[in-house]
């Protein structure tokens, strides 16, 4: 876990009046003690922002030697994954997805941070230090907000690092993207389960 980013998040969220709660599987969850998730029946996806690891962005590999040519397609893929996996997690559930605010709708704002998929880099870049031992890393910041009033309900920070590559180098990019999608899906399922539990507590 990036200790610096965790401390910044903790300081910011405490200043907002949020209180920490422990949720197994997530690094940080801070909630508004006066707000509740129960009563929401729909989800609207708000902003999605994707940023990459600064070391990746500043390296020559990311800008010119990466097998994808540049980072924009990777960032676009990550945004699409967020949309698709959230829709998949809610598909067939009691919670519908909508494209506009409403009284019974919670807005989800998503930030994908420090994205680094080492398997997408060239052979010269792979294996640099400890980063080369995993498929990559990524962090998440999520805010759940009442879509009508704008009242903040909770914030989440979580960080994941991928396992060691298992496939041949020719399939490294495929493996890295599959890991990223699985990670995003896990976060979406966490949110779905949280909504279900909250509504049972009415």
C-alpha positions in Angstrom: 0.0 0.0 0.0 1.2 3.5 -0.8 1.6 4.9 2.7 1.7 8.5 1.4 -1.6 8.3 -0.5 -3.2 6.5 2.4 -2.2 9.3 4.9 -3.4 11.9 2.5 -6.8 10.2 2.1 -7.2 9.7 5.8 -6.4 13.4 6.5 -8.7 14.6 3.7 -11.6 12.4 4.7 -11.3 13.1 8.4 -11.4 16.8 7.6 -14.6 16.2 5.7 -16.1 14.8 8.9 -16.1 11.1 7.7 -15.4 8.3 10.1 -13.3 5.2 9.4 -14.9 1.7 9.4 -13.2 -1.6 8.8 -14.3 -3.5 5.7 -12.4 -6.8 5.1 -10.8 -6.7 1.7 -10.6 -2.9 1.4 -7.7 -0.8 2.6 -9.8 2.3 3.7 -13.5 3.0 4.0 -14.7 6.3 5.5 -18.4 7.0 6.0 -20.7 9.8 6.8 -22.3 8.8 10.1 -25.4 10.8 9.3 -26.0 9.2 5.8 -27.3 5.8 4.9 -27.2 3.6 1.8 -30.5 1.9 2.5 -33.3 3.2 0.4 -31.3 3.5 -2.8 -32.6 1.4 -5.6 -30.7 2.7 -8.6 -27.1 3.6 -9.4 -25.8 6.3 -11.7 -22.2 6.3 -12.8 -20.6 9.7 -12.3 -17.1 10.7 -13.3 -14.4 8.1 -14.2 -10.9 9.3 -14.1 -7.8 7.2 -14.9 -4.2 8.1 -14.2 -1.1 6.0 -14.5 1.9 5.6 -12.3 4.2 8.6 -12.7 7.3 6.4 -13.2 5.5 4.6 -16.1 4.4 7.9 -17.6 7.9 9.4 -17.4 9.8 6.4 -18.7 10.7 6.1 -22.4 9.1 2.7 -22.4 5.7 4.0 -21.6 5.9 6.9 -24.2 7.4 5.1 -27.1 8.6 1.5 -26.5 5.5 0.1 -24.9 3.9 -2.6 -27.1 0.7 -0.5 -27.2 2.6 2.5 -28.5 1.3 4.9 -25.8 -0.7 5.0 -22.7 -4.0 6.5 -24.0 -5.4 3.2 -25.2 -4.6 1.5 -21.9 -6.3 4.3 -19.9 -9.3 4.2 -22.2 -9.5 0.4 -21.7 -9.5 0.9 -18.0 -12.4 3.3 -18.2 -14.4 0.9 -20.3 -13.7 -1.9 -17.8 -15.2 0.2 -15.0 -18.4 0.9 -16.9 -18.7 -2.7 -18.1 -17.9 -4.4 -14.8 -20.2 -2.2 -12.7 -23.1 -2.9 -15.2 -22.2 -6.6 -15.0 -22.2 -6.6 -11.2 -25.7 -5.0 -11.0 -27.2 -6.9 -14.0 -30.2 -8.9 -12.9 -30.0 -7.6 -9.3 -32.5 -5.5 -7.4 -30.5 -2.3 -8.3 -30.9 -0.8 -11.7 -28.5 1.5 -13.5 -29.7 4.8 -14.8 -28.1 7.8 -16.6 -29.7 10.6 -14.5 -30.0 11.7 -10.8 -33.1 10.7 -8.9 -34.3 10.6 -5.3 -33.6 6.8 -4.9 -30.3 6.9 -6.9 -26.7 6.8 -5.6 -24.0 8.3 -7.7 -20.7 6.5 -8.0 -17.5 8.5 -8.8 -14.5 6.4 -9.7 -10.8 7.2 -9.8 -8.3 4.6 -11.1 -4.9 5.7 -9.8 -1.3 4.7 -10.3 -2.1 2.2 -13.0 1.0 0.2 -14.1 0.8 -2.9 -16.3 4.4 -4.0 -16.6 3.5 -6.9 -19.0 2.6 -4.3 -21.6 6.1 -2.9 -21.7 9.0 -4.1 -23.8 11.4 -6.8 -22.7 14.0 -4.2 -21.7 11.5 -2.6 -19.3 10.3 -5.9 -17.7 12.1 -7.1 -14.7 13.2 -3.7 -13.4 13.3 -4.2 -9.6 10.3 -5.6 -7.7 7.8 -4.3 -10.2 8.9 -6.9 -12.8 7.8 -9.7 -10.4 4.1 -8.9 -10.9 1.6 -8.1 -13.7 1.2 -4.6 -12.4 -0.5 -2.5 -9.8 -3.5 -0.2 -9.5 -5.3 1.8 -6.9 -8.9 2.9 -6.5 -10.7 5.8 -5.0 -14.5 5.7 -5.0 -17.0 8.2 -3.7 -20.7 7.3 -3.2 -22.9 10.4 -3.3 -26.6 11.1 -3.1 -27.3 11.9 -6.7 -30.1 14.4 -5.9 -28.7 16.4 -2.9 -25.0 15.8 -3.5 -24.6 14.6 0.1 -21.4 12.5 0.5 -22.2 9.0 1.8 -18.8 7.3 1.8 -15.3 7.1 0.3 -13.2 4.1 -0.4 -9.5 3.6 -1.1 -8.0 0.3 -2.1 -4.8 -0.9 -3.8 -4.0 -4.2 -5.6 -0.9 -5.7 -7.0 -0.9 -8.4 -9.6 0.6 -11.9 -9.3 3.6 -13.0 -11.2 3.1 -13.5 -14.9 2.3 -17.1 -15.8 1.8 -17.0 -19.6 4.4 -16.8 -22.3 5.7 -13.3 -23.0 3.8 -13.2 -26.2 0.6 -13.3 -24.2 1.8 -11.0 -21.4 -0.4 -8.1 -22.4 -3.5 -10.3 -22.6 -2.7 -11.7 -19.1 -2.2 -8.2 -17.6 -5.4 -6.8 -19.0 -7.3 -9.9 -17.7 -5.9 -9.3 -14.2 -6.9 -5.6 -14.3 -10.5 -6.5 -15.4 -10.7 -9.1 -12.6 -9.6 -6.5 -10.1 -12.1 -4.0 -11.3 -14.9 -6.6 -11.2 -14.0 -7.4 -7.6 -14.4 -3.7 -6.7 -17.7 -3.6 -8.5 -18.9 -6.7 -6.6 -17.9 -5.2 -3.3 -20.1 -2.2 -4.0 -23.0 -4.4 -5.0 -22.7 -6.4 -1.9 -22.6 -3.3 0.2 -25.8 -1.9 -1.4 -27.5 -5.3 -0.7 -26.5 -5.4 2.9 -27.5 -1.8 3.5 -30.9 -2.3 2.1 -31.5 -5.4 4.3 -30.9 -3.2 7.3 -33.9 -0.9 6.6 
